Amino acid sequence: MREAPPPAQPYRHPGEAFLSGYGALRSEEDLFGYVEFLRCESGLSDRPPIDLECIYRHFGIPTPLRAPLDEQQGILVDSRTGIILIKENDPIVRQRFTEGHELMELLFDAHEQVRIGSFLPNWSGQHKERLCDRGAADLLMPQSSFLPRLKEVGISLSAGRVLATLYQTSLLATLVRMIQQGSGNYALVMWHCALKPREVRGLSATISQPQKKLRVWWRTQTPDWTGGFIPKDKSIPHDSLISHTYVSGQPYSGMETIHLGWGLIDCHIEAMPIQMGDKYCVLSLLHSIGPAI
């Protein structure tokens, strides 16, 4: 583990500093006030890339330590001193997102102390983790600068690479941000090879083993998406561009009529292979043209 340089000034808990000036958290939207507080207090604008070191120096937070973590990307070791561990063999852009996530954890740490014995909302578990990811995305890709650039370049895998380079974020995090902030008829879908949940439950009762198929792992859509609900675990035909990407390990793009759950839609598909930890997957960007005729 590499030691971090000492902070420029005494440590000041950023979560506690925010709550003392702005009051207790009462809604999820207050999270974005904290993000703006971190940038403004540290003298940062919304211009990319966001320099997290400025935040560390301003609040006296030790630069996060790189460590050989296995199960987690990052750990808030001690909120009283601001010590954070980051998985050392993650790509730099992934490490930056993890650092943003742990800065959000400091807010929830302070909120939990205030919440005890009160009627303030309780965010915990996976819900809190998702909120920390949302906060990290907003910290590293501020809406005020990200959205105008997104309108210039549009939504595509190549545009995602341009913005990821500019904001020093991972392609996946950037694409998710593009879908969340953008407009148009788009969906981002991650596919993996798996059984249906009921097939997994019935494995011990069957003699023949069911065959795994390429299925929806997770998905997110723009507010304008009209392609209908995309069911988790929905499979894709073997002759789809998405299946070809999985088998060949090469990116594909083109028009295709696809069935996602509520009828056929015509889509322009961009698909690329992607490694998610030890799992080989396909990431697809769908641009729905409309219902198939």
C-alpha positions in Angstrom: 0.0 0.0 0.0 1.4 3.4 -1.0 1.3 6.1 1.7 -0.6 9.3 0.9 1.1 12.7 1.4 -0.1 14.6 4.4 -3.0 17.0 3.9 -2.4 20.7 3.4 -4.5 21.7 6.4 -6.3 20.0 9.3 -9.1 17.6 8.4 -12.6 19.0 8.2 -15.4 16.4 7.7 -17.0 17.6 4.4 -20.4 16.0 5.2 -20.6 17.6 8.6 -19.5 21.0 7.2 -22.3 20.8 4.6 -25.0 19.8 7.1 -23.9 22.5 9.5 -24.4 25.2 6.9 -27.3 23.9 4.8 -29.3 21.8 7.3 -30.3 18.1 7.4 -30.9 16.0 4.4 -34.6 15.8 3.7 -34.8 14.6 0.1 -32.5 12.8 -2.4 -32.2 16.1 -4.3 -30.2 17.5 -1.3 -27.4 15.2 -2.4 -26.7 17.5 -5.4 -26.5 20.5 -3.1 -23.6 18.7 -1.4 -21.9 18.0 -4.7 -22.1 21.7 -5.6 -20.8 22.5 -2.1 -17.7 20.4 -2.6 -16.8 22.1 -5.8 -17.6 25.6 -4.8 -15.9 25.4 -1.4 -12.8 24.0 -3.1 -12.7 26.7 -5.8 -13.6 24.3 -8.6 -15.8 25.3 -11.6 -17.8 22.8 -13.7 -15.0 22.7 -16.4 -13.7 19.2 -17.0 -11.8 17.4 -15.8 -12.8 17.9 -12.1 -9.6 17.9 -10.0 -10.5 15.9 -6.9 -7.2 16.9 -5.3 -8.5 20.4 -4.8 -11.3 19.0 -2.7 -8.9 16.9 -0.6 -6.6 19.9 0.0 -9.5 22.2 1.0 -11.0 19.8 3.5 -7.6 18.4 4.7 -8.6 14.9 3.4 -5.6 12.6 3.0 -5.2 11.6 -0.6 -6.9 8.2 -0.9 -4.6 5.3 -0.5 -4.2 2.7 -3.2 -4.6 -0.8 -1.8 -5.0 -4.4 -3.1 -8.7 -4.7 -2.4 -10.6 -7.8 -3.6 -14.3 -7.5 -2.9 -14.7 -3.7 -3.1 -13.6 -0.8 -5.3 -13.2 1.6 -2.3 -13.6 1.7 1.4 -14.2 4.7 3.7 -12.0 3.4 6.5 -12.4 6.2 9.1 -14.7 9.2 8.6 -13.1 10.9 11.6 -9.8 11.3 9.8 -11.0 11.0 6.1 -9.0 7.9 5.3 -10.1 6.2 2.1 -8.8 3.1 0.4 -9.1 2.7 -3.4 -8.6 -0.6 -5.3 -5.1 -0.1 -6.8 -5.4 -2.3 -9.9 -8.6 -0.6 -11.2 -8.2 1.7 -14.2 -7.5 5.3 -13.3 -10.9 6.5 -14.5 -12.6 3.8 -12.4 -10.5 4.9 -9.4 -11.7 8.5 -9.9 -15.4 7.4 -9.9 -14.7 5.4 -6.7 -13.2 8.4 -5.1 -16.3 10.4 -5.9 -18.4 7.6 -4.5 -16.5 7.7 -1.2 -16.8 11.4 -0.9 -20.6 10.9 -1.1 -20.3 8.2 1.7 -18.9 11.0 3.9 -22.2 12.9 3.5 -24.3 9.8 4.5 -21.9 9.2 7.4 -22.7 12.7 8.7 -26.4 12.4 7.9 -26.6 9.2 10.0 -25.3 10.9 13.1 -27.9 13.7 12.7 -30.7 11.2 11.8 -30.5 9.1 15.0 -33.6 9.8 17.1 -35.2 12.0 14.5 -37.8 11.6 11.7 -35.3 12.3 8.9 -35.2 9.8 6.0 -33.0 6.7 6.3 -31.0 5.7 3.2 -29.1 2.5 3.5 -27.9 -0.6 1.7 -28.2 -0.7 -2.1 -30.3 2.4 -2.2 -27.6 4.4 -0.5 -25.0 2.9 -2.9 -27.0 4.0 -5.9 -27.3 7.5 -4.5 -23.5 7.6 -3.9 -23.0 6.6 -7.6 -25.4 9.3 -8.7 -23.5 11.9 -6.6 -20.2 10.7 -8.0 -21.4 11.1 -11.6 -22.7 14.6 -10.9 -19.4 15.5 -9.2 -17.2 14.3 -12.0 -19.6 15.2 -14.9 -21.5 18.4 -13.8 -24.8 18.7 -15.5 -24.1 22.4 -16.3 -21.1 21.6 -18.5 -22.0 18.0 -19.5 -25.4 18.7 -21.0 -24.3 21.4 -23.5 -21.5 19.2 -24.7 -23.9 16.2 -24.9 -26.2 18.3 -27.1 -23.3 19.1 -29.4 -22.0 15.5 -29.9 -25.3 13.5 -29.6 -25.7 10.0 -28.1 -23.5 7.3 -29.6 -20.6 5.1 -28.5 -18.1 7.3 -30.3 -19.6 10.4 -28.6 -19.3 8.6 -25.2 -15.6 8.0 -25.9 -15.1 11.7 -26.6 -16.8 12.8 -23.4 -15.1 10.1 -21.3 -11.7 11.4 -22.4 -12.7 15.0 -21.7 -14.1 14.3 -18.2 -11.6 11.5 -17.4 -14.3 9.0 -16.6 -14.9 5.5 -17.7 -16.8 4.9 -20.9 -19.6 3.0 -19.1 -20.1 5.7 -16.5 -20.1 8.3 -19.2 -22.7 6.5 -21.3 -25.0 6.0 -18.3 -24.7 9.8 -17.6 -25.5 10.5 -21.3 -28.7 8.4 -21.1 -29.7 10.0 -17.8 -29.1 13.5 -19.0 -29.9 13.2 -22.7 -33.0 13.3 -24.8 -34.2 11.1 -27.7 -35.3 7.5 -28.0 -32.3 5.7 -26.5 -31.7 2.7 -24.2 -28.4 1.4 -22.8 -28.6 -2.4 -22.1 -25.9 -4.7 -20.6 -26.2 -8.3 -21.6 -24.7 -11.4 -20.0 -24.9 -15.2 -20.6 -27.2 -16.6 -17.9 -30.2 -18.8 -17.1 -33.6 -17.5 -16.2 -34.1 -17.2 -12.4 -36.7 -20.0 -12.5 -34.2 -22.2 -14.4 -31.6 -21.6 -11.7 -34.2 -22.5 -9.0 -35.1 -25.7 -10.8 -31.6 -27.0 -11.5 -31.6 -29.6 -8.8 -35.0 -31.0 -10.0 -34.0 -31.5 -13.7 -31.9 -34.1 -15.3 -30.9 -32.2 -18.4 -29.1 -28.9 -17.9 -30.9 -25.8 -19.4 -28.8 -23.8 -21.9 -27.7 -20.4 -20.9 -28.7 -17.5 -23.2 -27.6 -13.9 -23.7 -30.0 -12.0 -21.4 -30.6 -8.5 -20.1 -28.5 -7.9 -17.0 -29.4 -4.3 -16.5 -30.8 -1.4 -18.5 -31.5 2.3 -18.4 -33.4 4.5 -20.8 -33.8 8.2 -21.6 -37.1 9.8 -20.5 -38.1 9.9 -24.2 -37.7 6.1 -24.7 -40.9 4.7 -26.4 -39.6 1.2 -26.9 -41.5 -0.1 -23.9 -40.5 -1.8 -20.7 -37.3 -3.9 -21.1 -37.6 -6.9 -18.8 -34.6 -8.1 -16.8 -33.4 -11.5 -18.0 -35.1 -11.1 -21.4 -33.0 -13.1 -24.0 -31.9 -12.0 -27.4 -32.0 -14.3 -30.6 -28.8 -15.9 -31.7 -28.9 -14.1 -35.0 -29.0 -10.6 -33.5 -26.1 -8.2 -33.8 -25.8 -8.3 -30.1 -25.3 -12.1 -30.2 -22.7 -11.7 -33.0 -20.8 -9.3 -30.8 -20.8 -11.7 -27.9 -19.6 -14.7 -30.0 -17.0 -12.8 -32.1 -15.7 -10.4 -29.5 -16.0 -7.6 -32.0 -18.2 -4.5 -32.1 -21.2 -4.5 -34.5 -23.7 -1.8 -35.5 -26.7 -1.7 -37.8 -30.4 -1.6 -38.1 -32.4 -4.5 -36.6 -36.0 -5.3 -35.6 -35.9 -6.4 -32.0 -38.3 -7.8 -29.5 -37.7 -6.6 -26.0 -40.9 -7.4 -24.2 -43.8 -5.4 -25.6 -43.8 -5.9 -29.3 -41.3 -5.4 -32.1 -39.4 -2.2 -32.6 -37.0 -1.0 -35.2 -33.7 0.0 -33.7 -30.3 1.2 -34.7 -28.0 -0.9 -32.5 -24.4 -0.3 -31.5 -22.9 -3.2 -29.6 -19.5 -3.8 -28.1 -17.9 -6.5 -25.9 -17.0 -5.4 -22.4 -15.4 -7.1 -19.4 -17.2 -6.5 -16.1 -14.9 -7.9 -13.4 -14.6 -11.6 -14.3 -17.8 -11.6 -16.4 -17.7 -11.2 -20.2 -20.7 -9.1 -21.4 -22.0 -7.1 -24.3 -23.0 -3.4 -23.9 -25.6 -2.2 -26.4 -26.9 1.3 -27.2 -30.3 1.1 -28.8 -31.8 4.0 -30.8 -35.5 3.2 -31.4 -36.8 4.4 -34.7 -40.4 3.2 -33.8 -42.6 0.2 -33.8 -41.9 -2.3 -36.6 -44.5 -2.3 -39.3 
